[in-house]
Amino acid sequence: MVAIALGQMRRRPAAFVGLAVALFLAVATVTLFGSLFAADLAAPAAGRAAVDGPGLKVIAVAFGEIAVLVAFFVVVNALGFALRQQHRELALLRTVAATPVQARRLVRGQVVATAVLVAVPGCLVGAAAARRLLAELQRRGMAAPGVQVPGTPVPMVVALAAALAVGLAASALAARRISRIPPAAALTASSTEQGRTGAARLLAGIGALVGGGLLLRLAATRPAEQLDKAGQAALLGSLVLLVAIALAGPLAARVLAAVLGAPVRALAPGAGWLADANLRGYARRLSSAVVPVALLVGLSGTMVIMTHTAGAEAPGAATGVTSDTDVWLRQAELALLVCFAAVSTVNTLVAVTADRRREFALLRLVGATRAQLMRMLTAEAVLTAAVGVLLGAAVAGASSAAFSAAVTGSAVPAVPVAACRWIVLGAAALTVPGILATGVRAVRGPAAELVSGGRD
């Protein structure tokens, strides 16, 4: 199984690039904040007491927990897509007597191989980032001058163990469907897409939606002196709501695509109709594409609106949510989260589009030209960006409303229109050009050979 696992990774490297980058970011993030935590533990007590602000341990826990959760969210999404890319291969293995245990072992081997491959560079980047962040905190008076990142390998070991744990847990969930159904049914299912979201997944999505709502209620009811906790609860609630979107993504994406597809069909009767049919007919593929966009818009929008709301309510006040140092910390966290979301968005969209070579080749064989395919992809890209932005905006609106209720007593936050416009434009800039650039390459090559499987 090890040889087969590595062979599939060599045959489909594009399917594992996203997983590799996601695991790399996860390892680097855990190493970063774990190193800050270790630096605080190694610092003398007198030095920790003399520093103004929350301290390294609080920073590492408060800001690190969100970043780590986002990193793991990206890992799960990337792994699920990597397995969908090789669904047919796994089904074929089942038809030649591979057992469910062997199929799951193959997937675990791929996760372990990918994690080991990125472990060393991820740990090195995380350690370097920890030293850089510590220097910035010392320059701003939030860490004692003599504190240093210790040379212990414990944060790196913990980072690798955490990345392996989440990867193996995600692989167990993702490989469950292909390993439980009969071999013949698995092969048939590999060429089609389920028409509806499974009951277990839908129930999990509802549970995540309820959990996110409870976190937002907790944020909205925080007293004025606990605005930092309200901000953390609102941000964590937004992440849980995004998990709910990921779980119920095919259903939500199909509904939004149907609503938004009507004007597209009217404006472009040919390409618009085909794009709308593709998105609604392949809701799981659409969900894979829009979830990273929603993650980017939801998290960045939540943080930007929260910061602006707190600043508008208490201009010039040196409180925990409006001081210059805390604003800098939130900007640093926002940059990290945007990095995760942007990488996940680009990797997923490129891989999703590149995997459609045979589909494009079949359309060419029935008379579609490359120009018509590119017009279809343009309509799909616009619809994908619109669905992702709407889902992310809904999460950002709910989270920032809960925070605003704690800050101002009103559920109407102060919205920085210019910043939000840049977030939407950034999401569109990552989505539309990424799909089109990959599509240009995907429509090349001899159509008959691609349809017959001669090239991948």
N, C-alpha and C positions, 0 to 999 in steps of 0.2 A: 504493500500500500504506500510506503514511503516513496518508492520509485514512481508510482503512478501519480501521486500527489505532486511531486516535483515536475513530472512531465507535463501535467496540466498547467502548472504555473508557467513553465517555459512556453507552452503553446498559446496561452492566453495571458500574456504579461499585462495587457491593458486592464484586464479585469481585476488585477491585484495591485495596481499602482495606487488606487484610492485607499485600499486597505493598508498598504505599506506606509503611505503618508499619514493616515489616521493613527496608526500604531506609533509611528515616529513622534507625532505631536503629543500623544498620550504619555509616552515614556519621557519626553522632554519636559512636559508640564509637571508630572509627578516629581521628577528629579528637581525641577526648579523650586517648587514650593516645599518639598521635603528638605532640600538643602537650606532654605531659609529657616525652617523649623529647627533643624539641627544646629544652625548657627546661633539661634536664640537660646537653645539648651546649653550650648558650650560657652556662652557669654557669662561673665561674672555678674552676680546679682546687683552689685552697685551700679554697673554700667546700664543694666536694663531699667533700673529705677530712675536713673537720671535722664532718660530720654522722654521727650514729649510725644504724645500720640499713642496709638494703640499698641505698638510694639511689633516685633517681627513675628512672634507666634500668632498673634491675632490676625495680622495681615496674611500670613501663610494659610491660616485656617479659613478666614472669612472670604478672601478673594480666591484662594486655591480651590475651595470646594466647588465653586461654580465653574471654574475653568476645567477642572478634572471631570466634572459631570458632562460638560459640553464635549470634551475630548472623547469620553466613552460613548456618548451619543453618536458622535461621528464615526467611531469604530464600528458600532453595531450597524449603522446604516450602510457603511462601506462593505462590511462582511456580507450582509444580506444581499447586496447587489452582486458581489463576486460569486456567491453561490447560485443566484439566478442565471448568471452568465454561463455557468457550466451545468445547468440543470439537465440538459440532454445527455452530456457525458456521464453524469451520475446515474441517469436512468438506464443508459446502455450497460453500465457496469452491473446494475441490478438484473438486467435480462440475461447476463452471462454468469449468473450464480453468485454475485457478490451479495453478502448478507447485509442487513441494516447496520449491524455493528461495524462491519468493515467500511461501509459508506461514511458513517460518523467518524471512524478513525481516520479516514482519508481527509475529511474536512479539518479535523483537529490537527493533523500533520501539516496542512497548509497554513493554518493559523500560527502554529509554533514556529515553522520555518520562516514565515514573514516577520514574526516578532523578534526572533533571534537575529535576522538580517539587519533590522533597524535598531537593535538594542544599543550597540556601541555608539553610533552617531547620535542617537537620541539622548543618551546619557551625557555625552560630551557637550552637546548643545544646551541641554538643561543646566548642567553645572556652570557653563560659561554665562548663561543668562542669569543664573542666581547671583554670580559675582557682580555682574553689571547692575542688576536691580538693587543689590545691597549697597553698591557704591552710590547709586542715585538716592537711596533712602538716607544714607549717611550724609550726603551733601545737603539734604533737606532737613536734617536734624531729627529724623525718625528712627535712627539706629545709632548706637554708640560708635564713635570713631574706631575703637580698637577691635570691634567684632569682625570676624572673618568666617568665611564658609569653611567648615572643617573638611579635612581630606578623607573622611570616612566614606566607604562605599555603600553604606546602609541605604541612603536615599536612592541610589541607582538600583540596588537589588530590589528594594520595595517597588520602584517604578516598573521594573521588568516583570516582577511577580504580579503586580496589579494589571498590567497590560495583558499578560497571559491569562489571568483569571477572567477578565471581561471578554477577551477574545474567545476563550473556550466556552464560556457561558452563552455568548452570542451564537457560536457555532452549533451548540446543542439545540438551541431554539430554531435556528435557520435550517438545520439539516433534518429536523423532525419530520417534515412533510414528505421529503423524498425517501426517507428511510422506513416510513411506516406503511406506505401504500404498496400494493402489489407491483411487481416489476413491469408487467404490460401496461398497467394504468399509469405508472410513472413515466414510461416512454411516451404515451399519448398525451399526458399532461404537460410534457416538456415543450410541445409544439403549440400549446394553447395557453390561455390565461383564464384563471378562475373568474367566473362571472360575478361573484359576490365575496365580500369579506367574511372570513370564518367567524363563527360565533365566539370562540375563545379570544380571538384577536379583538373583536368588537367589544367584548366585555372588558378586556384589559384597557382598551381605549377609553371606555366610559369610566372605569376606575381611575385612570390617570386624569381625566377631565374633572372628576369630583375632587381628587387630591389637589389639583391645581387651584380649583375654586376655593378650597379650604385654606390653602396658603395665601391666596389673595385676600380672603376675609381676615386672616390673621394680620396681614400687612395693613389693611384698612383700619383695623381697630387698635393699632399700637398708639400709645400716648405720645404727646409731643416730645418728651425727653428720650424716646426710643426710636427716633427716626432712622438711625442706622440699621436697627433690626427690621424696621418696616421696609427699608430698601432691599435688604438681603432677602426677606421673605417674598417681596414682590418679584425680584429677579429669579429666585428659585421657583416661584410659582409660574413664571413665564416659561422656564425650561420644562417644567412638568406638563404644561399645556402643549408645548411643542412635541413632547413625547406622545401625548394623546393624539395630536395631528398625525404623527408618524404611524401610530397604530391604526387609526381610522382613516389614514391618508387616501387609500383607493376610493372609498365612498365619498369623502369630502371633495377630492379632486374631480371625480366624475360629475358631481353636482355642479361645482363651480365651472367646470369646462363646458357643461351643457348650457349654463346661463350666459357665459361669455362668448360661447361659440356662435350664438345667433347673429350678432352684428358682424362677426368675421365672415360667416357664410354669406351674409348680404353684401358685404363689400367685395369679397372675392369668391364668387360662386363656385369656381372650379377648385383652386388650391385651398380656399377656406373650408369648403365642404370636406375635402379629403383630410385636412389637418384636424378638423373637429372630430371626424369619425375615428381617426387614429388615436387621438387623446382619450376619447370616451371609451373606445374599444379596448385600449390597453391601459386601464386605470392604474395598475400596479407600476407599470413603467412610468407613467405620469407622476405617480406619487413619489417614486424614487428621485425624480427630477425636481419636484417642487418643494420637498421637505428641506433640502439644504438652503434653498432660496428663502423659505419661511424662517428657518433658523437664523439666517443672516439678518433679515429684516426685523424679526421679532426681538432678538436679543439687543441688537444695536439700537433699534427704535426705543425699546424699554429704557435702556441706560441713558440715552440722550434726553428723552422726555423727563425722566426722573430727575436728572441733574438740573435741567432747566427749570423744572417746577420748584425744586428746593431753592435754587438761587433766586427765582422770582419772588418767592415767599419771604425770604430772609436775606435781602441784598446786603453784603458787607458784613454779615454776622459770621463769627468764627465758630460755627457749630460743626458737629461731626459731618454733616452732609454738604456744607457749603464752604468749608475752609479750603484754602488754596492747595494744601497738601492732600486733602481727601479728594478734591476734584482731580488732581494729578493722578492719584491712585486709580480712580475710576476711569480716567482716560487710558491709563496703561492697561487696565483690565479689559476695557472696550477694544483696544487694539488687539489684544490677545484673542478675544472671542471672535472678532471680525476675521482674524487670520484663520482660525479654525473653520469658521463658516464659509469663508471664501474658498479655501482649499477644497473643502467638501463639495461645494457647489461646482467648481470647475472640474474636479475629478469625475463626479457623478455624471454631469451633463456630457462631457467628452466621451466617457465610456458608454453611456446609454446610446448616444448617436452613432458611435463607431460600431456598436453591435448590430446595427440595422443594415449592414451592407447587403445581405441577401434579400431583405425586404425591398430595398431600393432597386436592386438588380431585377427582381421580379416585376416591379412596376415598369422598369425600362423595357422588359421583354413584352409587356402588353401594350406598349406604345408611348409611355411617358418619356419626355425628354429631360435632360439634366436641368434645363432652365425651369421646367415645371416642378421638378422635385425640389429645387432650391426655393421656389415660391411657396411650396407646401411647407418646407422646413422653416421658412421665415414666419409664416402664420403660426406654426406650432411653437416656435420660440417665443413669439409675442404672447401667445396664450399661456405658455408655461410660466413666463415671467409674471404675467398678470395674476395667475392663480397663486403663485408663491408669495407675491407681494401682498395680496389680499389676506391670505392666511396669516402671514407674519404681522401685518398691520392689526389684525383682530387681536392677536396675542399681545402686541405692544400696547394697544388701546386699553385692554382689560387690566393689564399689569400696572400701567402708569395711572389709570383711574384709581386703583386701590391705593397706590402710594400717595396720590394727590389727596385722597380722602383722609389719610393720616396727617398730611402736612398742612392742608388748608381747610379741611372739613368739607370740601366739595369734591365730587367725583370727576370734575372737569379739570384736567391738568393744563399747565402752560405748555403749549406745543411750539417748539422752534421750527417754524415752517421751512426755513432755508436748510437746516440740518436734515430734516426729514426728507426734503426733496433730494438732497444728495444721497441719502440712503437708498431711495427708490431708484435713482439714476445709476448708482453703483450696482445694485442688484440686476438691473436691466443690462448694464454693461458687461457683467459677468455671464449672464444667461444667453442673450441673443448672439453676440459674436462667437461665444464658445460653441454653441450649437451649429452655427453657420460654417465656422471654420472647419469643424470636424465633418460636417456634411459635405463640404466640397471634396474632401478626400474620400469620404465613404461612397460617393456616387461614381468614382472613377473605377476603371478596370473593366474587363470583359464580363458582361452581365450573365451570359450562359454559364461561364466557368464559376462565378460566384454562387449562382443558384444551385449548381450541382455539388457545391462544397469543395471545389478544387482549390480555392484560396480562402483564407480566413482573415 
